[in-house]
């Protein structure tokens, strides 16, 4: 088995892993959402997620991870096996499309773009000001 066959096999394995992550994530997300899964950090003042919203977030996360694995598989196969201008151009288009999908999913899941910071928690100073003073 030569180098090209090994790289092709690794690329196929990464493709399989990406699809498997998405399928398993979709299946595992159902009972998690039905049991009332809630993210560890909910934004301040937000209410608990519904079953539907919880499932969408869990499914979105598994799709994001699967897309990352599929991009890695495309990069491995394109750059290591057939680095022609045409194959690199096709790879660039695929990566752009999948990146757009990833950004869209991230916005859907978290409500903010990947480069935006998480909203800060209200400081202890504000909460102590709101509490009545014992005098």
Secondary structure, 3 states (H helix, E strand, C coil): CCHHHHHHHHHHHHHHHHHHHHHHHHHHHHHHHHCCCCCCCCCCCCCCCCHHHHHHHHHHHHHHHHHHHHHHHHHHHHHHCCCCHHHHHHHHHHHHHHHHHHHHHHHHHHCCCCCCCCCCCCCHHHHHHHCCCCC
